[in-house]
Protein backbone atom coordinates (compact mmCIF):
# COMPACT_ATOMS: atom_id res chain seq x y z
CA UNK A 1 0.00 0.00 0.00
CA UNK A 2 2.83 2.36 0.93
CA UNK A 3 4.61 1.58 -2.36
CA UNK A 4 1.44 2.28 -4.37
CA UNK A 5 0.87 5.57 -2.50
CA UNK A 6 4.43 6.67 -3.28
CA UNK A 7 3.97 5.83 -6.95
CA UNK A 8 0.74 7.82 -7.10
CA UNK A 9 2.39 10.81 -5.40
CA UNK A 10 5.38 10.58 -7.75
CA UNK A 11 3.05 10.52 -10.74
CA UNK A 12 1.20 13.58 -9.52
CA UNK A 13 4.51 15.40 -8.95
CA UNK A 14 5.79 14.54 -12.42
CA UNK A 15 2.50 15.55 -14.00
CA UNK A 16 2.58 18.85 -12.14
CA UNK A 17 6.14 19.56 -13.30
CA UNK A 18 5.19 18.89 -16.91
CA UNK A 19 2.15 21.15 -16.70
CA UNK A 20 4.13 23.94 -15.05
CA UNK A 21 7.04 23.72 -17.44
CA UNK A 22 5.32 24.26 -20.76
CA UNK A 23 2.60 26.80 -21.40
CA UNK A 24 3.68 28.24 -24.77
CA UNK A 25 2.03 26.75 -27.85
CA UNK A 26 3.30 26.06 -31.35
CA UNK A 27 1.89 25.32 -34.77
CA UNK A 28 2.89 24.58 -38.36
CA UNK A 29 2.45 27.75 -40.41
CA UNK A 30 2.48 28.13 -44.17
CA UNK A 31 4.38 31.14 -45.49
CA UNK A 32 3.31 32.70 -48.75
CA UNK A 33 5.91 34.46 -50.90
CA UNK A 34 6.92 37.64 -49.07
CA UNK A 35 9.11 40.69 -49.60
CA UNK A 36 12.02 38.68 -51.01
CA UNK A 37 9.95 37.01 -53.73
CA UNK A 38 7.53 39.88 -54.45
CA UNK A 39 9.99 42.78 -54.54
CA UNK A 40 13.67 41.81 -54.56
CA UNK A 41 13.34 38.81 -56.90
CA UNK A 42 10.75 40.66 -58.99
CA UNK A 43 13.41 43.31 -59.60
CA UNK A 44 15.91 40.58 -60.46
CA UNK A 45 13.45 38.91 -62.85
CA UNK A 46 12.65 42.17 -64.60
CA UNK A 47 16.34 42.81 -65.20
CA UNK A 48 17.13 39.20 -66.18
CA UNK A 49 13.79 38.64 -67.96
CA UNK A 50 13.26 35.27 -66.31
CA UNK A 51 11.24 33.95 -63.40
CA UNK A 52 12.26 31.78 -60.48
CA UNK A 53 9.22 29.97 -59.00
CA UNK A 54 8.92 29.68 -55.22
CA UNK A 55 7.16 26.84 -53.46
CA UNK A 56 5.06 27.37 -50.33
CA UNK A 57 7.19 27.23 -47.19
CA UNK A 58 5.84 25.53 -44.07
CA UNK A 59 7.60 26.03 -40.71
CA UNK A 60 7.11 24.89 -37.15
CA UNK A 61 6.90 27.97 -34.96
CA UNK A 62 5.65 29.38 -31.71
CA UNK A 63 2.04 30.56 -31.68
CA UNK A 64 2.26 34.19 -30.51
CA UNK A 65 -1.42 34.99 -31.04
CA UNK A 66 -3.10 36.70 -28.10
CA UNK A 67 0.19 37.61 -26.41
CA UNK A 68 0.94 41.10 -25.10
CA UNK A 69 3.90 41.86 -27.35
CA UNK A 70 5.76 45.20 -27.56
CA UNK A 71 5.86 45.15 -31.38
CA UNK A 72 5.46 48.91 -31.76
CA UNK A 73 8.53 50.99 -32.61
CA UNK A 74 7.11 54.04 -30.82
CA UNK A 75 7.28 52.21 -27.47
CA UNK A 76 11.07 52.08 -27.57
CA UNK A 77 13.66 54.62 -26.48
CA UNK A 78 15.83 54.84 -29.59
CA UNK A 79 19.18 56.24 -30.64
CA UNK A 80 19.43 58.08 -33.96
CA UNK A 81 19.66 55.90 -37.07
CA UNK A 82 18.68 56.04 -40.72
CA UNK A 83 15.51 54.22 -41.75
CA UNK A 84 16.01 50.52 -42.57
CA UNK A 85 17.22 49.71 -46.08
CA UNK A 86 17.37 46.37 -47.90
CA UNK A 87 20.50 44.35 -48.61
CA UNK A 88 18.62 42.78 -51.53
CA UNK A 89 19.60 39.35 -52.79
CA UNK A 90 23.03 39.35 -51.13
CA UNK A 91 24.72 37.84 -48.08
CA UNK A 92 26.04 41.17 -46.86
CA UNK A 93 24.12 41.68 -43.60
CA UNK A 94 27.48 41.99 -41.80
CA UNK A 95 28.17 45.16 -43.78
CA UNK A 96 24.69 46.70 -43.79
CA UNK A 97 24.30 46.29 -40.02
CA UNK A 98 27.75 47.59 -39.10
CA UNK A 99 27.66 50.45 -41.62
CA UNK A 100 24.36 51.50 -40.05
CA UNK A 101 26.03 51.48 -36.63
CA UNK A 102 28.83 53.69 -37.97
CA UNK A 103 26.26 56.11 -39.40
CA UNK A 104 24.78 56.38 -35.91
CA UNK A 105 28.30 56.90 -34.56
CA UNK A 106 28.93 59.76 -37.02
CA UNK A 107 25.73 61.40 -35.77
CA UNK A 108 26.73 60.86 -32.12
CA UNK A 109 30.27 62.14 -32.60
CA UNK A 110 29.79 64.98 -35.10
CA UNK A 111 26.06 65.69 -35.39
CA UNK A 112 26.15 64.92 -39.13
CA UNK A 113 23.69 62.63 -40.90
CA UNK A 114 25.69 60.97 -43.66
CA UNK A 115 24.64 57.85 -45.55
CA UNK A 116 27.75 55.68 -46.03
CA UNK A 117 28.18 53.28 -48.95
CA UNK A 118 27.90 49.65 -47.90
CA UNK A 119 28.93 48.32 -51.30
CA UNK A 120 32.26 50.19 -51.31
CA UNK A 121 33.16 48.16 -48.21
CA UNK A 122 31.83 44.96 -49.79
CA UNK A 123 33.93 45.58 -52.92
CA UNK A 124 37.10 46.04 -50.85
CA UNK A 125 36.30 42.97 -48.75
CA UNK A 126 36.20 40.83 -51.90
CA UNK A 127 39.66 42.09 -52.77
CA UNK A 128 40.92 41.10 -49.32
CA UNK A 129 39.28 37.68 -49.61
CA UNK A 130 40.94 37.21 -52.99
CA UNK A 131 44.36 38.04 -51.54
CA UNK A 132 43.87 35.45 -48.78
CA UNK A 133 42.60 32.90 -51.29
CA UNK A 134 45.84 33.39 -53.23
CA UNK A 135 48.01 33.32 -50.09
CA UNK A 136 46.48 30.03 -48.89
CA UNK A 137 46.39 28.52 -52.38
CA UNK A 138 42.63 28.24 -52.37
CA UNK A 139 42.09 27.08 -48.78
CA UNK A 140 40.59 30.34 -47.45
CA UNK A 141 36.81 30.78 -47.65
CA UNK A 142 35.64 32.99 -50.51
CA UNK A 143 31.96 33.75 -50.00
CA UNK A 144 29.54 36.60 -49.29
CA UNK A 145 29.56 36.33 -45.51
CA UNK A 146 31.85 38.14 -43.09
CA UNK A 147 31.82 39.65 -39.60
CA UNK A 148 31.06 43.13 -38.29
CA UNK A 149 34.70 43.91 -37.58
CA UNK A 150 35.45 43.38 -41.27
CA UNK A 151 33.92 46.82 -41.82
CA UNK A 152 36.31 48.25 -39.23
CA UNK A 153 39.24 46.50 -40.92
CA UNK A 154 38.24 47.78 -44.36
CA UNK A 155 37.80 51.35 -43.08
CA UNK A 156 41.31 51.22 -41.65
CA UNK A 157 42.82 49.94 -44.90
CA UNK A 158 40.68 51.60 -47.59
CA UNK A 159 38.57 54.33 -45.98
CA UNK A 160 34.89 54.96 -46.73
CA UNK A 161 32.73 56.88 -49.21
CA UNK A 162 29.23 58.38 -49.11
CA UNK A 163 26.54 56.28 -50.73
CA UNK A 164 25.72 59.12 -53.13
CA UNK A 165 29.02 58.62 -54.97
CA UNK A 166 28.94 54.81 -55.05
CA UNK A 167 25.70 52.83 -54.69
CA UNK A 168 26.72 49.55 -56.33
CA UNK A 169 23.42 49.57 -58.25
CA UNK A 170 23.80 49.58 -62.03
CA UNK A 171 21.73 48.47 -65.01
CA UNK A 172 18.46 49.85 -63.67
CA UNK A 173 18.45 47.78 -60.49
CA UNK A 174 16.44 48.86 -57.45
CA UNK A 175 17.84 46.10 -55.22
CA UNK A 176 21.28 44.58 -54.88
CA UNK A 177 21.72 41.14 -56.46
CA UNK A 178 25.17 39.56 -56.26
CA UNK A 179 24.21 36.01 -57.25
CA UNK A 180 25.64 36.03 -60.79
CA UNK A 181 28.68 38.03 -59.68
CA UNK A 182 29.46 35.48 -56.97
CA UNK A 183 28.99 32.57 -59.36
CA UNK A 184 31.40 34.12 -61.85
CA UNK A 185 34.04 34.89 -59.21
CA UNK A 186 33.74 31.40 -57.72
CA UNK A 187 34.09 29.76 -61.13
CA UNK A 188 37.14 31.85 -61.97
CA UNK A 189 38.92 31.24 -58.64
CA UNK A 190 38.25 27.52 -58.79
CA UNK A 191 39.83 27.45 -62.26
CA UNK A 192 42.85 29.28 -60.85
CA UNK A 193 43.15 26.67 -58.10
CA UNK A 194 42.71 23.76 -60.52
CA UNK A 195 45.35 25.12 -62.92
CA UNK A 196 47.69 26.20 -60.10
CA UNK A 197 47.92 29.61 -61.80
CA UNK A 198 48.76 31.80 -58.81
CA UNK A 199 49.68 35.11 -60.44
CA UNK A 200 48.40 37.63 -57.89
CA UNK A 201 48.35 40.64 -60.24
CA UNK A 202 46.38 38.75 -62.88
CA UNK A 203 43.94 37.27 -60.37
CA UNK A 204 43.23 40.57 -58.61
CA UNK A 205 42.82 42.32 -61.95
CA UNK A 206 40.30 39.71 -63.09
CA UNK A 207 38.30 39.84 -59.84
CA UNK A 208 38.20 43.65 -60.10
CA UNK A 209 36.90 43.42 -63.67
CA UNK A 210 34.10 41.10 -62.53
CA UNK A 211 33.20 43.40 -59.63
CA UNK A 212 33.29 46.46 -61.87
CA UNK A 213 30.97 44.79 -64.36
CA UNK A 214 28.31 43.90 -61.79
CA UNK A 215 28.50 46.66 -59.16
CA UNK A 216 30.49 49.44 -60.82
CA UNK A 217 33.95 50.86 -60.29
CA UNK A 218 34.42 52.55 -56.90
CA UNK A 219 35.93 56.05 -56.85
CA UNK A 220 39.53 56.71 -55.82
CA UNK A 221 38.57 60.34 -55.16
CA UNK A 222 35.31 62.28 -55.21
CA UNK A 223 33.74 65.64 -54.45
CA UNK A 224 31.73 66.09 -51.26
CA UNK A 225 30.21 69.49 -50.36
CA UNK A 226 32.56 71.26 -52.74
CA UNK A 227 35.77 69.56 -51.57
CA UNK A 228 37.70 66.66 -53.05
CA UNK A 229 38.48 63.66 -50.84
CA UNK A 230 40.03 60.25 -51.08
CA UNK A 231 38.13 57.53 -49.18
CA UNK A 232 40.64 57.66 -46.31
CA UNK A 233 40.42 61.46 -46.12
CA UNK A 234 36.65 61.23 -46.03
CA UNK A 235 36.79 58.73 -43.16
CA UNK A 236 39.25 60.77 -41.12
CA UNK A 237 38.25 64.36 -41.90
CA UNK A 238 34.49 64.16 -42.48
CA UNK A 239 33.17 61.05 -40.76
CA UNK A 240 35.83 61.40 -38.04
CA UNK A 241 35.76 57.66 -37.36
CA UNK A 242 38.80 56.08 -35.73
CA UNK A 243 38.56 52.32 -36.43
CA UNK A 244 40.77 51.58 -33.43
CA UNK A 245 38.03 52.90 -31.13
CA UNK A 246 35.71 49.94 -31.87
CA UNK A 247 35.77 46.53 -30.19
CA UNK A 248 34.13 43.11 -30.48
CA UNK A 249 32.39 41.63 -27.44
CA UNK A 250 31.77 37.86 -27.53
CA UNK A 251 30.37 35.29 -25.10
CA UNK A 252 30.97 31.58 -25.50
CA UNK A 253 32.56 28.89 -23.31
CA UNK A 254 34.66 27.11 -25.91
CA UNK A 255 37.31 29.78 -25.45
CA UNK A 256 38.59 31.19 -22.10
CA UNK A 257 36.65 34.05 -20.59
CA UNK A 258 38.47 37.34 -19.93
CA UNK A 259 40.80 36.85 -22.86
CA UNK A 260 40.83 38.07 -26.45
CA UNK A 261 40.05 35.05 -28.58
CA UNK A 262 39.16 33.90 -32.08
CA UNK A 263 35.49 33.68 -32.98
CA UNK A 264 35.49 30.22 -34.52
CA UNK A 265 32.93 30.58 -37.31
CA UNK A 266 33.37 30.40 -41.12
CA UNK A 267 32.53 34.09 -41.61
CA UNK A 268 35.58 35.02 -39.52
CA UNK A 269 37.54 33.88 -42.56
CA UNK A 270 40.67 35.86 -41.62
CA UNK A 271 40.70 34.25 -38.14
CA UNK A 272 40.54 37.47 -36.14
CA UNK A 273 41.52 36.99 -32.51
CA UNK A 274 40.30 40.44 -31.41
CA UNK A 275 37.13 39.27 -29.65
CA UNK A 276 36.80 40.11 -25.95
CA UNK A 277 35.22 36.94 -24.54
CA UNK A 278 33.12 37.45 -21.41
CA UNK A 279 30.60 35.43 -19.35
CA UNK A 280 26.97 35.76 -20.36
CA UNK A 281 25.86 37.94 -17.44
CA UNK A 282 28.66 40.42 -18.19
CA UNK A 283 27.78 40.30 -21.89
CA UNK A 284 24.15 41.20 -21.20
CA UNK A 285 25.03 43.92 -18.67
CA UNK A 286 27.45 45.55 -21.13
CA UNK A 287 24.90 45.42 -23.95
CA UNK A 288 22.21 47.04 -21.82
CA UNK A 289 24.58 49.72 -20.55
CA UNK A 290 25.65 50.58 -24.10
CA UNK A 291 22.18 51.10 -25.55
CA UNK A 292 20.94 52.93 -22.44
CA UNK A 293 23.92 55.30 -22.49
CA UNK A 294 23.51 56.56 -26.03
CA UNK A 295 25.38 53.96 -28.10
CA UNK A 296 24.09 51.57 -30.74
CA UNK A 297 25.67 48.22 -31.58
CA UNK A 298 26.04 45.90 -34.54
CA UNK A 299 24.88 42.55 -33.21
CA UNK A 300 25.02 39.06 -34.69
CA UNK A 301 23.69 35.60 -34.03
CA UNK A 302 20.93 33.17 -34.93
CA UNK A 303 17.51 34.13 -36.33
CA UNK A 304 16.27 30.70 -37.48
CA UNK A 305 14.20 29.81 -34.44
CA UNK A 306 10.71 28.54 -33.66
CA UNK A 307 10.18 31.56 -31.39
CA UNK A 308 10.97 34.04 -34.18
CA UNK A 309 7.65 35.12 -35.71
CA UNK A 310 7.67 36.61 -39.21
CA UNK A 311 4.08 37.73 -38.64
CA UNK A 312 4.88 39.97 -35.67
CA UNK A 313 8.64 40.43 -36.23
CA UNK A 314 8.99 39.38 -32.57
CA UNK A 315 11.69 37.01 -31.27
CA UNK A 316 10.96 35.01 -28.10
CA UNK A 317 12.32 31.84 -26.51
CA UNK A 318 9.32 29.52 -25.96
CA UNK A 319 9.35 27.40 -22.83
CA UNK A 320 9.08 24.23 -24.95
CA UNK A 321 12.63 25.13 -26.05
CA UNK A 322 14.04 26.17 -22.66
CA UNK A 323 12.48 27.96 -19.67
CA UNK A 324 13.97 31.43 -19.33
CA UNK A 325 15.35 30.71 -15.85
CA UNK A 326 17.57 28.00 -17.35
CA UNK A 327 19.28 30.20 -19.95
CA UNK A 328 22.93 30.41 -18.94
CA UNK A 329 26.45 30.00 -20.34
CA UNK A 330 26.02 26.23 -20.68
CA UNK A 331 22.67 26.43 -22.49
CA UNK A 332 24.14 28.99 -24.86
CA UNK A 333 27.28 26.95 -25.56
CA UNK A 334 25.29 23.72 -25.94
CA UNK A 335 23.34 25.23 -28.82
CA UNK A 336 26.43 26.72 -30.42
CA UNK A 337 28.30 23.41 -30.17
CA UNK A 338 25.48 21.35 -31.69
CA UNK A 339 24.93 24.06 -34.34
CA UNK A 340 21.34 24.88 -33.47
CA UNK A 341 22.78 28.33 -32.82
CA UNK A 342 24.70 29.59 -35.82
CA UNK A 343 26.20 32.91 -36.76
CA UNK A 344 23.72 33.49 -39.55
CA UNK A 345 22.72 37.16 -39.41
CA UNK A 346 23.99 40.62 -38.47
CA UNK A 347 21.65 43.46 -37.40
CA UNK A 348 21.75 46.92 -35.83
CA UNK A 349 20.45 47.28 -32.26
CA UNK A 350 19.04 50.81 -32.00
CA UNK A 351 16.68 50.97 -29.00
CA UNK A 352 15.29 49.38 -25.86
CA UNK A 353 12.16 49.10 -23.72
CA UNK A 354 11.69 48.04 -20.11
CA UNK A 355 8.57 45.90 -19.76
CA UNK A 356 7.50 43.71 -16.83
CA UNK A 357 11.00 43.71 -15.38
CA UNK A 358 12.64 42.61 -18.64
CA UNK A 359 14.50 44.50 -21.36
CA UNK A 360 13.31 44.38 -24.95
CA UNK A 361 15.53 45.44 -27.85
CA UNK A 362 14.61 47.25 -31.07
CA UNK A 363 16.53 45.82 -34.02
CA UNK A 364 17.00 47.56 -37.36
CA UNK A 365 17.32 44.93 -40.09
CA UNK A 366 18.38 44.79 -43.74
CA UNK A 367 17.01 41.32 -44.61
CA UNK A 368 13.79 40.45 -46.40
CA UNK A 369 12.12 38.73 -43.43
CA UNK A 370 11.62 41.96 -41.51
CA UNK A 371 9.81 43.42 -44.51
CA UNK A 372 7.06 40.84 -44.90
CA UNK A 373 4.70 42.97 -42.76
CA UNK A 374 4.35 45.38 -45.70
CA UNK A 375 5.96 48.73 -46.45
CA UNK A 376 3.11 50.73 -44.88
CA UNK A 377 3.50 48.94 -41.54
CA UNK A 378 5.63 50.89 -39.01
CA UNK A 379 7.33 47.58 -38.13
CA UNK A 380 8.73 47.39 -41.69
CA UNK A 381 12.47 46.72 -41.43
CA UNK A 382 12.47 46.22 -37.63
CA UNK A 383 12.53 43.28 -35.24
CA UNK A 384 11.62 43.18 -31.55
CA UNK A 385 13.92 40.93 -29.53
CA UNK A 386 13.11 39.76 -26.03
CA UNK A 387 15.86 39.76 -23.44
CA UNK A 388 15.79 35.95 -23.36
CA UNK A 389 16.25 35.73 -27.12
CA UNK A 390 19.32 37.95 -27.08
CA UNK A 391 20.69 36.09 -24.08
CA UNK A 392 20.42 32.67 -25.73
CA UNK A 393 20.90 33.36 -29.44
CA UNK A 394 22.94 36.54 -30.05
CA UNK A 395 26.64 35.68 -29.92
CA UNK A 396 28.51 38.99 -30.16
CA UNK A 397 28.38 42.71 -30.87
CA UNK A 398 30.52 45.59 -32.17
CA UNK A 399 30.54 48.84 -30.18
CA UNK A 400 32.61 51.92 -29.35
CA UNK A 401 35.14 51.09 -26.64
CA UNK A 402 33.89 53.90 -24.40
CA UNK A 403 30.55 52.11 -24.08
CA UNK A 404 32.23 49.09 -22.47
CA UNK A 405 35.25 50.65 -20.78
CA UNK A 406 34.43 49.12 -17.38
CA UNK A 407 34.28 45.71 -18.99
CA UNK A 408 37.57 46.19 -20.84
CA UNK A 409 39.33 47.11 -17.60
CA UNK A 410 38.93 43.49 -16.47
CA UNK A 411 41.13 42.24 -19.31
CA UNK A 412 44.90 41.90 -19.01
C-alpha positions in Angstrom: 0.0 0.0 0.0 2.8 2.4 0.9 4.6 1.6 -2.4 1.4 2.3 -4.4 0.9 5.6 -2.5 4.4 6.7 -3.3 4.0 5.8 -6.9 0.7 7.8 -7.1 2.4 10.8 -5.4 5.4 10.6 -7.8 3.1 10.5 -10.7 1.2 13.6 -9.5 4.5 15.4 -8.9 5.8 14.5 -12.4 2.5 15.6 -14.0 2.6 18.8 -12.1 6.1 19.6 -13.3 5.2 18.9 -16.9 2.2 21.2 -16.7 4.1 23.9 -15.0 7.0 23.7 -17.4 5.3 24.3 -20.8 2.6 26.8 -21.4 3.7 28.2 -24.8 2.0 26.7 -27.9 3.3 26.1 -31.3 1.9 25.3 -34.8 2.9 24.6 -38.4 2.4 27.7 -40.4 2.5 28.1 -44.2 4.4 31.1 -45.5 3.3 32.7 -48.7 5.9 34.5 -50.9 6.9 37.6 -49.1 9.1 40.7 -49.6 12.0 38.7 -51.0 9.9 37.0 -53.7 7.5 39.9 -54.4 10.0 42.8 -54.5 13.7 41.8 -54.6 13.3 38.8 -56.9 10.8 40.7 -59.0 13.4 43.3 -59.6 15.9 40.6 -60.5 13.4 38.9 -62.9 12.6 42.2 -64.6 16.3 42.8 -65.2 17.1 39.2 -66.2 13.8 38.6 -68.0 13.3 35.3 -66.3 11.2 34.0 -63.4 12.3 31.8 -60.5 9.2 30.0 -59.0 8.9 29.7 -55.2 7.2 26.8 -53.5 5.1 27.4 -50.3 7.2 27.2 -47.2 5.8 25.5 -44.1 7.6 26.0 -40.7 7.1 24.9 -37.1 6.9 28.0 -35.0 5.6 29.4 -31.7 2.0 30.6 -31.7 2.3 34.2 -30.5 -1.4 35.0 -31.0 -3.1 36.7 -28.1 0.2 37.6 -26.4 0.9 41.1 -25.1 3.9 41.9 -27.3 5.8 45.2 -27.6 5.9 45.1 -31.4 5.5 48.9 -31.8 8.5 51.0 -32.6 7.1 54.0 -30.8 7.3 52.2 -27.5 11.1 52.1 -27.6 13.7 54.6 -26.5 15.8 54.8 -29.6 19.2 56.2 -30.6 19.4 58.1 -34.0 19.7 55.9 -37.1 18.7 56.0 -40.7 15.5 54.2 -41.7 16.0 50.5 -42.6 17.2 49.7 -46.1 17.4 46.4 -47.9 20.5 44.4 -48.6 18.6 42.8 -51.5 19.6 39.4 -52.8 23.0 39.4 -51.1 24.7 37.8 -48.1 26.0 41.2 -46.9 24.1 41.7 -43.6 27.5 42.0 -41.8 28.2 45.2 -43.8 24.7 46.7 -43.8 24.3 46.3 -40.0 27.8 47.6 -39.1 27.7 50.4 -41.6 24.4 51.5 -40.1 26.0 51.5 -36.6 28.8 53.7 -38.0 26.3 56.1 -39.4 24.8 56.4 -35.9 28.3 56.9 -34.6 28.9 59.8 -37.0 25.7 61.4 -35.8 26.7 60.9 -32.1 30.3 62.1 -32.6 29.8 65.0 -35.1 26.1 65.7 -35.4 26.1 64.9 -39.1 23.7 62.6 -40.9 25.7 61.0 -43.7 24.6 57.8 -45.5 27.7 55.7 -46.0 28.2 53.3 -48.9 27.9 49.6 -47.9 28.9 48.3 -51.3 32.3 50.2 -51.3 33.2 48.2 -48.2 31.8 45.0 -49.8 33.9 45.6 -52.9 37.1 46.0 -50.8 36.3 43.0 -48.8 36.2 40.8 -51.9 39.7 42.1 -52.8 40.9 41.1 -49.3 39.3 37.7 -49.6 40.9 37.2 -53.0 44.4 38.0 -51.5 43.9 35.5 -48.8 42.6 32.9 -51.3 45.8 33.4 -53.2 48.0 33.3 -50.1 46.5 30.0 -48.9 46.4 28.5 -52.4 42.6 28.2 -52.4 42.1 27.1 -48.8 40.6 30.3 -47.4 36.8 30.8 -47.7 35.6 33.0 -50.5 32.0 33.8 -50.0 29.5 36.6 -49.3 29.6 36.3 -45.5 31.9 38.1 -43.1 31.8 39.6 -39.6 31.1 43.1 -38.3 34.7 43.9 -37.6 35.4 43.4 -41.3 33.9 46.8 -41.8 36.3 48.3 -39.2 39.2 46.5 -40.9 38.2 47.8 -44.4 37.8 51.4 -43.1 41.3 51.2 -41.7 42.8 49.9 -44.9 40.7 51.6 -47.6 38.6 54.3 -46.0 34.9 55.0 -46.7 32.7 56.9 -49.2 29.2 58.4 -49.1 26.5 56.3 -50.7 25.7 59.1 -53.1 29.0 58.6 -55.0 28.9 54.8 -55.0 25.7 52.8 -54.7 26.7 49.5 -56.3 23.4 49.6 -58.2 23.8 49.6 -62.0 21.7 48.5 -65.0 18.5 49.8 -63.7 18.4 47.8 -60.5 16.4 48.9 -57.5 17.8 46.1 -55.2 21.3 44.6 -54.9 21.7 41.1 -56.5 25.2 39.6 -56.3 24.2 36.0 -57.2 25.6 36.0 -60.8 28.7 38.0 -59.7 29.5 35.5 -57.0 29.0 32.6 -59.4 31.4 34.1 -61.8 34.0 34.9 -59.2 33.7 31.4 -57.7 34.1 29.8 -61.1 37.1 31.8 -62.0 38.9 31.2 -58.6 38.2 27.5 -58.8 39.8 27.5 -62.3 42.9 29.3 -60.9 43.2 26.7 -58.1 42.7 23.8 -60.5 45.4 25.1 -62.9 47.7 26.2 -60.1 47.9 29.6 -61.8 48.8 31.8 -58.8 49.7 35.1 -60.4 48.4 37.6 -57.9 48.3 40.6 -60.2 46.4 38.7 -62.9 43.9 37.3 -60.4 43.2 40.6 -58.6 42.8 42.3 -62.0 40.3 39.7 -63.1 38.3 39.8 -59.8 38.2 43.7 -60.1 36.9 43.4 -63.7 34.1 41.1 -62.5 33.2 43.4 -59.6 33.3 46.5 -61.9 31.0 44.8 -64.4 28.3 43.9 -61.8 28.5 46.7 -59.2 30.5 49.4 -60.8 34.0 50.9 -60.3 34.4 52.6 -56.9 35.9 56.0 -56.9 39.5 56.7 -55.8 38.6 60.3 -55.2 35.3 62.3 -55.2 33.7 65.6 -54.5 31.7 66.1 -51.3 30.2 69.5 -50.4 32.6 71.3 -52.7 35.8 69.6 -51.6 37.7 66.7 -53.0 38.5 63.7 -50.8 40.0 60.2 -51.1 38.1 57.5 -49.2 40.6 57.7 -46.3 40.4 61.5 -46.1 36.6 61.2 -46.0 36.8 58.7 -43.2 39.3 60.8 -41.1 38.3 64.4 -41.9 34.5 64.2 -42.5 33.2 61.0 -40.8 35.8 61.4 -38.0 35.8 57.7 -37.4 38.8 56.1 -35.7 38.6 52.3 -36.4 40.8 51.6 -33.4 38.0 52.9 -31.1 35.7 49.9 -31.9 35.8 46.5 -30.2 34.1 43.1 -30.5 32.4 41.6 -27.4 31.8 37.9 -27.5 30.4 35.3 -25.1 31.0 31.6 -25.5 32.6 28.9 -23.3 34.7 27.1 -25.9 37.3 29.8 -25.4 38.6 31.2 -22.1 36.6 34.1 -20.6 38.5 37.3 -19.9 40.8 36.8 -22.9 40.8 38.1 -26.5 40.1 35.0 -28.6 39.2 33.9 -32.1 35.5 33.7 -33.0 35.5 30.2 -34.5 32.9 30.6 -37.3 33.4 30.4 -41.1 32.5 34.1 -41.6 35.6 35.0 -39.5 37.5 33.9 -42.6 40.7 35.9 -41.6 40.7 34.2 -38.1 40.5 37.5 -36.1 41.5 37.0 -32.5 40.3 40.4 -31.4 37.1 39.3 -29.6 36.8 40.1 -25.9 35.2 36.9 -24.5 33.1 37.4 -21.4 30.6 35.4 -19.4 27.0 35.8 -20.4 25.9 37.9 -17.4 28.7 40.4 -18.2 27.8 40.3 -21.9 24.1 41.2 -21.2 25.0 43.9 -18.7 27.5 45.5 -21.1 24.9 45.4 -24.0 22.2 47.0 -21.8 24.6 49.7 -20.6 25.7 50.6 -24.1 22.2 51.1 -25.5 20.9 52.9 -22.4 23.9 55.3 -22.5 23.5 56.6 -26.0 25.4 54.0 -28.1 24.1 51.6 -30.7 25.7 48.2 -31.6 26.0 45.9 -34.5 24.9 42.5 -33.2 25.0 39.1 -34.7 23.7 35.6 -34.0 20.9 33.2 -34.9 17.5 34.1 -36.3 16.3 30.7 -37.5 14.2 29.8 -34.4 10.7 28.5 -33.7 10.2 31.6 -31.4 11.0 34.0 -34.2 7.7 35.1 -35.7 7.7 36.6 -39.2 4.1 37.7 -38.6 4.9 40.0 -35.7 8.6 40.4 -36.2 9.0 39.4 -32.6 11.7 37.0 -31.3 11.0 35.0 -28.1 12.3 31.8 -26.5 9.3 29.5 -26.0 9.4 27.4 -22.8 9.1 24.2 -25.0 12.6 25.1 -26.1 14.0 26.2 -22.7 12.5 28.0 -19.7 14.0 31.4 -19.3 15.4 30.7 -15.8 17.6 28.0 -17.3 19.3 30.2 -20.0 22.9 30.4 -18.9 26.5 30.0 -20.3 26.0 26.2 -20.7 22.7 26.4 -22.5 24.1 29.0 -24.9 27.3 26.9 -25.6 25.3 23.7 -25.9 23.3 25.2 -28.8 26.4 26.7 -30.4 28.3 23.4 -30.2 25.5 21.4 -31.7 24.9 24.1 -34.3 21.3 24.9 -33.5 22.8 28.3 -32.8 24.7 29.6 -35.8 26.2 32.9 -36.8 23.7 33.5 -39.6 22.7 37.2 -39.4 24.0 40.6 -38.5 21.6 43.5 -37.4 21.7 46.9 -35.8 20.5 47.3 -32.3 19.0 50.8 -32.0 16.7 51.0 -29.0 15.3 49.4 -25.9 12.2 49.1 -23.7 11.7 48.0 -20.1 8.6 45.9 -19.8 7.5 43.7 -16.8 11.0 43.7 -15.4 12.6 42.6 -18.6 14.5 44.5 -21.4 13.3 44.4 -25.0 15.5 45.4 -27.9 14.6 47.2 -31.1 16.5 45.8 -34.0 17.0 47.6 -37.4 17.3 44.9 -40.1 18.4 44.8 -43.7 17.0 41.3 -44.6 13.8 40.4 -46.4 12.1 38.7 -43.4 11.6 42.0 -41.5 9.8 43.4 -44.5 7.1 40.8 -44.9 4.7 43.0 -42.8 4.4 45.4 -45.7 6.0 48.7 -46.4 3.1 50.7 -44.9 3.5 48.9 -41.5 5.6 50.9 -39.0 7.3 47.6 -38.1 8.7 47.4 -41.7 12.5 46.7 -41.4 12.5 46.2 -37.6 12.5 43.3 -35.2 11.6 43.2 -31.6 13.9 40.9 -29.5 13.1 39.8 -26.0 15.9 39.8 -23.4 15.8 36.0 -23.4 16.2 35.7 -27.1 19.3 37.9 -27.1 20.7 36.1 -24.1 20.4 32.7 -25.7 20.9 33.4 -29.4 22.9 36.5 -30.1 26.6 35.7 -29.9 28.5 39.0 -30.2 28.4 42.7 -30.9 30.5 45.6 -32.2 30.5 48.8 -30.2 32.6 51.9 -29.4 35.1 51.1 -26.6 33.9 53.9 -24.4 30.5 52.1 -24.1 32.2 49.1 -22.5 35.3 50.7 -20.8 34.4 49.1 -17.4 34.3 45.7 -19.0 37.6 46.2 -20.8 39.3 47.1 -17.6 38.9 43.5 -16.5 41.1 42.2 -19.3 44.9 41.9 -19.0 
